[in-house]
Amino acid sequence: MANLPAYTVAIEACGSARAWTRQFRDHGHEVLQLIAPQFVNPYVKSKQE
């Protein structure tokens, strides 16, 4: 993430989500929201089989 241009990030809420949020912000990314695990599936961009 440190070598990528600034992105807007949404993170699944978990035990380490706040720490990851700080890391992303330290590298210039914008973290908009923490998403509850039951609501994450619609945001997954990978192909699911």
C-alpha positions as CSV (number, residue, x, y, z in Angstrom):
1,M,0.0,0.0,0.0
2,A,2.9,2.4,0.6
3,N,3.8,2.3,-3.1
4,L,0.3,2.9,-4.4
5,P,-1.3,6.2,-5.2
6,A,-3.9,7.4,-2.6
7,Y,-7.1,5.4,-2.6
8,T,-10.3,5.4,-0.7
9,V,-10.6,2.3,1.4
10,A,-13.4,0.5,3.2
11,I,-12.4,-2.2,5.7
12,E,-14.2,-5.1,7.3
13,A,-14.6,-4.5,11.0
14,C,-12.4,-6.9,13.0
15,G,-10.1,-6.9,15.9
16,S,-7.2,-5.3,13.9
17,A,-9.3,-2.9,11.7
18,R,-8.4,0.2,13.7
19,A,-4.7,-0.6,13.5
20,W,-5.0,-1.1,9.7
21,T,-6.9,2.2,9.4
22,R,-4.0,4.0,11.0
23,Q,-1.5,2.3,8.7
24,F,-3.5,3.2,5.6
25,R,-3.9,6.8,6.7
26,D,-0.2,7.0,7.4
27,H,0.4,6.1,3.8
28,G,-2.0,8.8,2.5
29,H,-5.1,6.7,1.9
30,E,-8.5,7.7,3.0
31,V,-10.5,5.2,5.1
32,L,-14.2,5.9,4.8
33,Q,-15.8,3.2,6.9
34,L,-15.5,0.0,8.8
35,I,-18.1,-2.5,7.5
36,A,-19.7,-5.1,9.7
37,P,-18.7,-8.7,8.5
38,Q,-22.3,-9.6,7.5
39,F,-22.4,-6.7,5.0
40,V,-19.0,-7.2,3.3
41,N,-20.0,-9.8,0.6
42,P,-21.6,-7.3,-1.8
43,Y,-18.3,-5.3,-1.8
44,V,-16.0,-8.3,-2.8
45,K,-14.6,-7.6,-6.3
46,S,-13.1,-11.1,-6.9
47,K,-14.8,-13.8,-8.9
48,Q,-16.6,-16.2,-6.6
49,E,-17.4,-19.7,-7.7
